[in-house]
Amino acid sequence: MPQRRHLRQGLGFLLAAALLLTGCGAEGSTDADAPAPSPTSEPPSEATSEATSDSTSGHETIAERCSGSTPPDATLDNLTVKGDGMTIPAVAVRPTGRPRAVAVLLPQTTGGLCGWLPYAARLATRGVLAVSMDVCGYGATCRGTITHRIEVQVDAVLAHVGAPDAPVTLIGASMGGSQTVRAVARGAGVDAWVDVSGLSAWDGDNLIDLAPDITKPGLVVYARSDGPLEFGRARQLARATGARFHEAPIGHGWDLVLRGSSNRPTRAGTVIEEFVLSAT
Protein backbone atom coordinates (compact mmCIF):
# COMPACT_ATOMS: atom_id res chain seq x y z
CA MET A 1 0.00 0.00 0.00
CA PRO A 2 2.76 2.59 0.85
CA GLN A 3 4.50 1.65 -2.39
CA ARG A 4 1.31 2.38 -4.37
CA ARG A 5 0.92 5.76 -2.55
CA HIS A 6 4.52 6.70 -3.47
CA LEU A 7 3.79 5.76 -7.09
CA ARG A 8 0.73 8.04 -7.16
CA GLN A 9 2.77 10.88 -5.63
CA GLY A 10 5.47 10.41 -8.27
CA LEU A 11 2.95 10.47 -11.10
CA GLY A 12 1.36 13.60 -9.63
CA PHE A 13 4.74 15.35 -9.54
CA LEU A 14 5.41 14.49 -13.21
CA LEU A 15 1.96 15.74 -14.25
CA ALA A 16 2.45 19.05 -12.43
CA ALA A 17 5.84 19.54 -14.07
CA ALA A 18 4.37 18.87 -17.50
CA LEU A 19 1.59 21.42 -16.96
CA LEU A 20 4.10 24.00 -15.78
CA LEU A 21 6.23 23.53 -18.91
CA THR A 22 3.15 23.76 -21.13
CA GLY A 23 2.10 27.01 -19.48
CA CYS A 24 5.52 28.54 -20.03
CA GLY A 25 5.45 27.58 -23.71
CA ALA A 26 2.04 29.20 -24.22
CA GLU A 27 3.12 32.39 -22.49
CA GLY A 28 6.14 32.68 -24.76
CA SER A 29 4.14 32.12 -27.98
CA THR A 30 3.21 34.84 -30.48
CA ASP A 31 -0.49 33.96 -30.69
CA ALA A 32 -1.41 37.26 -29.06
CA ASP A 33 0.33 39.12 -31.89
CA ALA A 34 -1.44 37.19 -34.67
CA PRO A 35 -4.41 38.95 -36.31
CA ALA A 36 -7.79 37.52 -35.47
CA PRO A 37 -9.44 35.79 -38.45
CA SER A 38 -12.21 37.76 -40.09
CA PRO A 39 -15.52 35.86 -40.00
CA THR A 40 -16.70 37.59 -43.17
CA SER A 41 -13.63 37.34 -45.38
CA GLU A 42 -13.45 34.74 -48.12
CA PRO A 43 -10.94 31.91 -47.61
CA PRO A 44 -7.53 32.74 -49.09
CA SER A 45 -6.76 31.01 -52.35
CA GLU A 46 -3.50 30.00 -53.96
CA ALA A 47 -3.72 33.13 -56.08
CA THR A 48 -4.10 35.23 -52.92
CA SER A 49 -0.90 34.04 -51.26
CA GLU A 50 0.99 34.25 -54.52
CA ALA A 51 -0.10 37.83 -55.14
CA THR A 52 0.65 38.90 -51.58
CA SER A 53 4.24 37.70 -51.67
CA ASP A 54 4.85 39.13 -55.13
CA SER A 55 3.35 42.51 -54.32
CA THR A 56 5.88 43.00 -51.55
CA SER A 57 8.85 42.05 -53.71
CA GLY A 58 8.38 44.92 -56.14
CA HIS A 59 10.15 43.00 -58.93
CA GLU A 60 7.42 41.19 -60.81
CA THR A 61 4.73 42.68 -63.00
CA ILE A 62 1.14 41.59 -62.59
CA ALA A 63 1.40 39.54 -65.76
CA GLU A 64 4.41 37.68 -64.33
CA ARG A 65 2.75 37.23 -60.95
CA CYS A 66 -0.38 35.77 -62.48
CA SER A 67 1.30 33.63 -65.13
CA GLY A 68 0.65 30.49 -63.10
CA SER A 69 -3.09 31.22 -63.15
CA THR A 70 -3.29 31.45 -66.93
CA PRO A 71 -2.79 28.92 -69.75
CA PRO A 72 0.71 29.21 -71.24
CA ASP A 73 -0.56 30.24 -74.67
CA ALA A 74 -2.49 33.26 -73.31
CA THR A 75 -1.07 36.73 -73.91
CA LEU A 76 -1.03 38.86 -70.73
CA ASP A 77 -0.51 42.61 -70.87
CA ASN A 78 0.34 44.45 -67.67
CA LEU A 79 -1.59 47.75 -67.39
CA THR A 80 -1.21 50.67 -65.01
CA VAL A 81 -4.10 53.11 -65.29
CA LYS A 82 -4.78 56.39 -63.50
CA GLY A 83 -8.37 57.02 -62.46
CA ASP A 84 -10.31 58.58 -59.61
CA GLY A 85 -7.12 59.89 -58.01
CA MET A 86 -5.37 56.53 -57.74
CA THR A 87 -3.33 54.01 -59.68
CA ILE A 88 -5.39 51.05 -60.85
CA PRO A 89 -3.42 47.85 -61.50
CA ALA A 90 -4.94 45.74 -64.27
CA VAL A 91 -4.00 42.95 -66.64
CA ALA A 92 -5.47 42.27 -70.06
CA VAL A 93 -5.78 38.94 -71.85
CA ARG A 94 -5.96 39.71 -75.55
CA PRO A 95 -7.47 37.61 -78.32
CA THR A 96 -5.77 37.06 -81.63
CA GLY A 97 -7.09 39.59 -84.11
CA ARG A 98 -9.64 42.34 -83.60
CA PRO A 99 -11.75 41.94 -80.40
CA ARG A 100 -15.36 40.95 -80.93
CA ALA A 101 -16.22 42.24 -77.45
CA VAL A 102 -14.62 43.55 -74.28
CA ALA A 103 -15.13 42.18 -70.75
CA VAL A 104 -13.97 44.11 -67.67
CA LEU A 105 -13.69 41.79 -64.66
CA LEU A 106 -14.05 42.92 -61.04
CA PRO A 107 -12.57 40.64 -58.35
CA GLN A 108 -13.76 38.88 -55.24
CA THR A 109 -12.59 40.00 -51.80
CA THR A 110 -9.55 37.73 -52.03
CA GLY A 111 -7.71 36.49 -55.07
CA GLY A 112 -6.92 39.87 -56.56
CA LEU A 113 -6.28 40.15 -60.26
CA CYS A 114 -5.21 36.53 -60.73
CA GLY A 115 -8.49 34.87 -59.78
CA TRP A 116 -10.36 35.87 -62.94
CA LEU A 117 -7.50 35.12 -65.36
CA PRO A 118 -8.29 31.46 -66.18
CA TYR A 119 -11.75 32.57 -67.33
CA ALA A 120 -10.32 35.67 -69.01
CA ALA A 121 -8.09 33.36 -71.05
CA ARG A 122 -11.15 31.33 -71.99
CA LEU A 123 -12.96 34.50 -73.11
CA ALA A 124 -9.94 35.46 -75.22
CA THR A 125 -10.27 32.22 -77.20
CA ARG A 126 -13.77 33.42 -78.12
CA GLY A 127 -12.46 36.75 -79.40
CA VAL A 128 -13.05 38.75 -76.22
CA LEU A 129 -10.55 41.27 -74.88
CA ALA A 130 -10.77 40.51 -71.14
CA VAL A 131 -9.36 42.92 -68.54
CA SER A 132 -9.08 42.02 -64.86
CA MET A 133 -8.73 45.10 -62.67
CA ASP A 134 -7.93 45.68 -58.99
CA VAL A 135 -10.57 48.08 -57.70
CA CYS A 136 -8.70 48.68 -54.44
CA GLY A 137 -5.31 49.28 -56.01
CA TYR A 138 -3.18 47.46 -53.49
CA GLY A 139 -2.88 43.83 -54.37
CA ALA A 140 -4.49 40.53 -53.60
CA THR A 141 -6.96 41.36 -50.85
CA CYS A 142 -9.69 44.00 -50.85
CA ARG A 143 -11.32 44.50 -47.46
CA GLY A 144 -13.33 47.23 -45.81
CA THR A 145 -15.25 50.13 -47.27
CA ILE A 146 -14.54 50.97 -50.91
CA THR A 147 -14.49 54.75 -51.21
CA HIS A 148 -13.35 54.91 -54.83
CA ARG A 149 -15.85 55.42 -57.63
CA ILE A 150 -15.77 52.12 -59.46
CA GLU A 151 -17.56 53.57 -62.48
CA VAL A 152 -14.77 56.14 -62.93
CA GLN A 153 -12.11 53.44 -62.63
CA VAL A 154 -13.88 51.24 -65.19
CA ASP A 155 -14.12 54.11 -67.66
CA ALA A 156 -10.41 54.89 -67.19
CA VAL A 157 -9.46 51.26 -67.89
CA LEU A 158 -11.65 51.19 -71.01
CA ALA A 159 -10.08 54.39 -72.33
CA HIS A 160 -6.66 52.84 -71.76
CA VAL A 161 -7.25 49.54 -73.57
CA GLY A 162 -9.09 50.98 -76.57
CA ALA A 163 -11.44 48.82 -78.73
CA PRO A 164 -14.07 51.57 -79.08
CA ASP A 165 -16.18 49.62 -81.61
CA ALA A 166 -16.57 46.50 -79.46
CA PRO A 167 -19.45 46.12 -76.98
CA VAL A 168 -18.33 46.17 -73.33
CA THR A 169 -19.66 44.01 -70.52
CA LEU A 170 -18.79 44.61 -66.87
CA ILE A 171 -18.55 41.33 -64.93
CA GLY A 172 -18.01 40.95 -61.20
CA ALA A 173 -17.74 38.01 -58.81
CA SER A 174 -18.95 38.12 -55.20
CA MET A 175 -17.82 41.56 -53.94
CA GLY A 176 -17.13 42.43 -57.57
CA GLY A 177 -20.69 41.46 -58.46
CA SER A 178 -22.02 43.98 -55.97
CA GLN A 179 -19.59 46.60 -57.29
CA THR A 180 -20.72 45.84 -60.85
CA VAL A 181 -24.33 46.65 -60.00
CA ARG A 182 -23.30 49.82 -58.15
CA ALA A 183 -21.06 50.99 -61.01
CA VAL A 184 -23.69 50.42 -63.70
CA ALA A 185 -26.31 52.23 -61.64
CA ARG A 186 -23.93 55.19 -61.39
CA GLY A 187 -23.24 55.47 -65.07
CA ALA A 188 -20.26 53.26 -65.95
CA GLY A 189 -19.71 53.45 -69.71
CA VAL A 190 -20.51 49.84 -70.50
CA ASP A 191 -23.13 48.15 -72.67
CA ALA A 192 -24.10 45.28 -70.37
CA TRP A 193 -23.35 43.77 -66.97
CA VAL A 194 -23.05 40.41 -65.22
CA ASP A 195 -23.38 39.88 -61.47
CA VAL A 196 -21.93 36.53 -60.36
CA SER A 197 -22.79 35.76 -56.70
CA GLY A 198 -22.84 39.45 -55.73
CA LEU A 199 -23.87 40.18 -52.15
CA SER A 200 -27.24 41.94 -51.97
CA ALA A 201 -25.84 44.89 -50.01
CA TRP A 202 -22.46 46.63 -49.90
CA ASP A 203 -21.21 49.76 -48.12
CA GLY A 204 -24.70 50.87 -47.19
CA ASP A 205 -26.26 50.21 -50.61
CA ASN A 206 -29.02 47.65 -51.02
CA LEU A 207 -28.67 46.62 -54.63
CA ILE A 208 -32.41 46.33 -55.12
CA ASP A 209 -32.70 50.07 -54.36
CA LEU A 210 -30.38 50.81 -57.31
CA ALA A 211 -32.55 48.91 -59.79
CA PRO A 212 -34.44 51.99 -61.11
CA ASP A 213 -31.11 53.49 -62.23
CA ILE A 214 -30.08 50.43 -64.26
CA THR A 215 -31.20 50.46 -67.88
CA LYS A 216 -28.48 48.32 -69.52
CA PRO A 217 -29.03 44.60 -70.23
CA GLY A 218 -27.90 42.38 -67.39
CA LEU A 219 -27.33 38.81 -66.29
CA VAL A 220 -27.42 37.55 -62.71
CA VAL A 221 -25.76 34.19 -61.96
CA TYR A 222 -26.39 32.63 -58.56
CA ALA A 223 -26.36 29.26 -56.82
CA ARG A 224 -28.70 28.17 -54.05
CA SER A 225 -25.66 27.13 -52.03
CA ASP A 226 -25.20 30.83 -51.15
CA GLY A 227 -28.31 30.50 -48.99
CA PRO A 228 -32.03 31.02 -49.59
CA LEU A 229 -32.01 34.68 -48.51
CA GLU A 230 -29.25 35.85 -50.88
CA PHE A 231 -30.54 33.59 -53.65
CA GLY A 232 -34.01 35.11 -53.33
CA ARG A 233 -32.62 38.63 -53.37
CA ALA A 234 -30.59 37.85 -56.49
CA ARG A 235 -33.76 36.71 -58.26
CA GLN A 236 -35.50 39.87 -57.09
CA LEU A 237 -32.68 42.03 -58.43
CA ALA A 238 -32.89 40.31 -61.82
CA ARG A 239 -36.63 40.90 -62.01
CA ALA A 240 -36.35 44.53 -60.93
CA THR A 241 -33.65 45.34 -63.51
CA GLY A 242 -35.08 43.22 -66.33
CA ALA A 243 -31.92 41.10 -66.25
CA ARG A 244 -31.72 37.47 -67.21
CA PHE A 245 -31.31 35.05 -64.29
CA HIS A 246 -29.24 31.88 -64.47
CA GLU A 247 -29.24 29.41 -61.60
CA ALA A 248 -25.91 27.64 -61.16
CA PRO A 249 -25.96 24.23 -59.44
CA ILE A 250 -23.51 24.93 -56.61
CA GLY A 251 -20.54 27.19 -55.81
CA HIS A 252 -19.67 30.85 -55.46
CA GLY A 253 -18.10 33.60 -57.56
CA TRP A 254 -15.59 32.74 -60.24
CA ASP A 255 -15.63 29.09 -59.15
CA LEU A 256 -18.97 28.86 -60.99
CA VAL A 257 -17.59 29.49 -64.48
CA LEU A 258 -14.91 26.84 -65.10
CA ARG A 259 -14.72 23.10 -64.40
CA GLY A 260 -12.11 22.76 -61.68
CA SER A 261 -8.62 23.69 -62.82
CA SER A 262 -9.44 23.11 -66.48
CA ASN A 263 -10.17 25.86 -68.95
CA ARG A 264 -13.48 24.25 -69.94
CA PRO A 265 -16.50 26.38 -69.07
CA THR A 266 -19.40 25.19 -66.97
CA ARG A 267 -22.95 25.83 -68.16
CA ALA A 268 -22.84 29.15 -66.28
CA GLY A 269 -19.51 30.02 -67.89
CA THR A 270 -20.95 29.33 -71.35
CA VAL A 271 -24.04 31.42 -70.61
CA ILE A 272 -21.82 34.35 -69.62
CA GLU A 273 -19.67 33.94 -72.76
CA GLU A 274 -22.69 34.04 -75.03
CA PHE A 275 -24.13 37.01 -73.16
CA VAL A 276 -20.86 38.95 -73.56
CA LEU A 277 -20.71 38.18 -77.28
CA SER A 278 -24.33 39.19 -77.82
CA ALA A 279 -24.12 42.52 -75.96
CA THR A 280 -25.03 45.56 -78.06
C-alpha positions in Angstrom: 0.0 0.0 0.0 2.8 2.6 0.8 4.5 1.7 -2.4 1.3 2.4 -4.4 0.9 5.8 -2.6 4.5 6.7 -3.5 3.8 5.8 -7.1 0.7 8.0 -7.2 2.8 10.9 -5.6 5.5 10.4 -8.3 3.0 10.5 -11.1 1.4 13.6 -9.6 4.7 15.4 -9.5 5.4 14.5 -13.2 2.0 15.7 -14.2 2.5 19.1 -12.4 5.8 19.5 -14.1 4.4 18.9 -17.5 1.6 21.4 -17.0 4.1 24.0 -15.8 6.2 23.5 -18.9 3.1 23.8 -21.1 2.1 27.0 -19.5 5.5 28.5 -20.0 5.4 27.6 -23.7 2.0 29.2 -24.2 3.1 32.4 -22.5 6.1 32.7 -24.8 4.1 32.1 -28.0 3.2 34.8 -30.5 -0.5 34.0 -30.7 -1.4 37.3 -29.1 0.3 39.1 -31.9 -1.4 37.2 -34.7 -4.4 39.0 -36.3 -7.8 37.5 -35.5 -9.4 35.8 -38.4 -12.2 37.8 -40.1 -15.5 35.9 -40.0 -16.7 37.6 -43.2 -13.6 37.3 -45.4 -13.4 34.7 -48.1 -10.9 31.9 -47.6 -7.5 32.7 -49.1 -6.8 31.0 -52.4 -3.5 30.0 -54.0 -3.7 33.1 -56.1 -4.1 35.2 -52.9 -0.9 34.0 -51.3 1.0 34.2 -54.5 -0.1 37.8 -55.1 0.6 38.9 -51.6 4.2 37.7 -51.7 4.8 39.1 -55.1 3.4 42.5 -54.3 5.9 43.0 -51.5 8.8 42.1 -53.7 8.4 44.9 -56.1 10.2 43.0 -58.9 7.4 41.2 -60.8 4.7 42.7 -63.0 1.1 41.6 -62.6 1.4 39.5 -65.8 4.4 37.7 -64.3 2.7 37.2 -61.0 -0.4 35.8 -62.5 1.3 33.6 -65.1 0.7 30.5 -63.1 -3.1 31.2 -63.1 -3.3 31.4 -66.9 -2.8 28.9 -69.8 0.7 29.2 -71.2 -0.6 30.2 -74.7 -2.5 33.3 -73.3 -1.1 36.7 -73.9 -1.0 38.9 -70.7 -0.5 42.6 -70.9 0.3 44.5 -67.7 -1.6 47.7 -67.4 -1.2 50.7 -65.0 -4.1 53.1 -65.3 -4.8 56.4 -63.5 -8.4 57.0 -62.5 -10.3 58.6 -59.6 -7.1 59.9 -58.0 -5.4 56.5 -57.7 -3.3 54.0 -59.7 -5.4 51.1 -60.9 -3.4 47.8 -61.5 -4.9 45.7 -64.3 -4.0 43.0 -66.6 -5.5 42.3 -70.1 -5.8 38.9 -71.8 -6.0 39.7 -75.5 -7.5 37.6 -78.3 -5.8 37.1 -81.6 -7.1 39.6 -84.1 -9.6 42.3 -83.6 -11.8 41.9 -80.4 -15.4 40.9 -80.9 -16.2 42.2 -77.5 -14.6 43.6 -74.3 -15.1 42.2 -70.7 -14.0 44.1 -67.7 -13.7 41.8 -64.7 -14.0 42.9 -61.0 -12.6 40.6 -58.3 -13.8 38.9 -55.2 -12.6 40.0 -51.8 -9.6 37.7 -52.0 -7.7 36.5 -55.1 -6.9 39.9 -56.6 -6.3 40.1 -60.3 -5.2 36.5 -60.7 -8.5 34.9 -59.8 -10.4 35.9 -62.9 -7.5 35.1 -65.4 -8.3 31.5 -66.2 -11.8 32.6 -67.3 -10.3 35.7 -69.0 -8.1 33.4 -71.0 -11.2 31.3 -72.0 -13.0 34.5 -73.1 -9.9 35.5 -75.2 -10.3 32.2 -77.2 -13.8 33.4 -78.1 -12.5 36.7 -79.4 -13.1 38.8 -76.2 -10.5 41.3 -74.9 -10.8 40.5 -71.1 -9.4 42.9 -68.5 -9.1 42.0 -64.9 -8.7 45.1 -62.7 -7.9 45.7 -59.0 -10.6 48.1 -57.7 -8.7 48.7 -54.4 -5.3 49.3 -56.0 -3.2 47.5 -53.5 -2.9 43.8 -54.4 -4.5 40.5 -53.6 -7.0 41.4 -50.8 -9.7 44.0 -50.9 -11.3 44.5 -47.5 -13.3 47.2 -45.8 -15.3 50.1 -47.3 -14.5 51.0 -50.9 -14.5 54.7 -51.2 -13.4 54.9 -54.8 -15.9 55.4 -57.6 -15.8 52.1 -59.5 -17.6 53.6 -62.5 -14.8 56.1 -62.9 -12.1 53.4 -62.6 -13.9 51.2 -65.2 -14.1 54.1 -67.7 -10.4 54.9 -67.2 -9.5 51.3 -67.9 -11.6 51.2 -71.0 -10.1 54.4 -72.3 -6.7 52.8 -71.8 -7.3 49.5 -73.6 -9.1 51.0 -76.6 -11.4 48.8 -78.7 -14.1 51.6 -79.1 -16.2 49.6 -81.6 -16.6 46.5 -79.5 -19.4 46.1 -77.0 -18.3 46.2 -73.3 -19.7 44.0 -70.5 -18.8 44.6 -66.9 -18.5 41.3 -64.9 -18.0 41.0 -61.2 -17.7 38.0 -58.8 -18.9 38.1 -55.2 -17.8 41.6 -53.9 -17.1 42.4 -57.6 -20.7 41.5 -58.5 -22.0 44.0 -56.0 -19.6 46.6 -57.3 -20.7 45.8 -60.9 -24.3 46.7 -60.0 -23.3 49.8 -58.2 -21.1 51.0 -61.0 -23.7 50.4 -63.7 -26.3 52.2 -61.6 -23.9 55.2 -61.4 -23.2 55.5 -65.1 -20.3 53.3 -66.0 -19.7 53.5 -69.7 -20.5 49.8 -70.5 -23.1 48.2 -72.7 -24.1 45.3 -70.4 -23.4 43.8 -67.0 -23.1 40.4 -65.2 -23.4 39.9 -61.5 -21.9 36.5 -60.4 -22.8 35.8 -56.7 -22.8 39.4 -55.7 -23.9 40.2 -52.1 -27.2 41.9 -52.0 -25.8 44.9 -50.0 -22.5 46.6 -49.9 -21.2 49.8 -48.1 -24.7 50.9 -47.2 -26.3 50.2 -50.6 -29.0 47.7 -51.0 -28.7 46.6 -54.6 -32.4 46.3 -55.1 -32.7 50.1 -54.4 -30.4 50.8 -57.3 -32.5 48.9 -59.8 -34.4 52.0 -61.1 -31.1 53.5 -62.2 -30.1 50.4 -64.3 -31.2 50.5 -67.9 -28.5 48.3 -69.5 -29.0 44.6 -70.2 -27.9 42.4 -67.4 -27.3 38.8 -66.3 -27.4 37.5 -62.7 -25.8 34.2 -62.0 -26.4 32.6 -58.6 -26.4 29.3 -56.8 -28.7 28.2 -54.0 -25.7 27.1 -52.0 -25.2 30.8 -51.2 -28.3 30.5 -49.0 -32.0 31.0 -49.6 -32.0 34.7 -48.5 -29.3 35.8 -50.9 -30.5 33.6 -53.7 -34.0 35.1 -53.3 -32.6 38.6 -53.4 -30.6 37.9 -56.5 -33.8 36.7 -58.3 -35.5 39.9 -57.1 -32.7 42.0 -58.4 -32.9 40.3 -61.8 -36.6 40.9 -62.0 -36.3 44.5 -60.9 -33.6 45.3 -63.5 -35.1 43.2 -66.3 -31.9 41.1 -66.3 -31.7 37.5 -67.2 -31.3 35.1 -64.3 -29.2 31.9 -64.5 -29.2 29.4 -61.6 -25.9 27.6 -61.2 -26.0 24.2 -59.4 -23.5 24.9 -56.6 -20.5 27.2 -55.8 -19.7 30.9 -55.5 -18.1 33.6 -57.6 -15.6 32.7 -60.2 -15.6 29.1 -59.2 -19.0 28.9 -61.0 -17.6 29.5 -64.5 -14.9 26.8 -65.1 -14.7 23.1 -64.4 -12.1 22.8 -61.7 -8.6 23.7 -62.8 -9.4 23.1 -66.5 -10.2 25.9 -69.0 -13.5 24.2 -69.9 -16.5 26.4 -69.1 -19.4 25.2 -67.0 -22.9 25.8 -68.2 -22.8 29.1 -66.3 -19.5 30.0 -67.9 -20.9 29.3 -71.3 -24.0 31.4 -70.6 -21.8 34.4 -69.6 -19.7 33.9 -72.8 -22.7 34.0 -75.0 -24.1 37.0 -73.2 -20.9 39.0 -73.6 -20.7 38.2 -77.3 -24.3 39.2 -77.8 -24.1 42.5 -76.0 -25.0 45.6 -78.1 
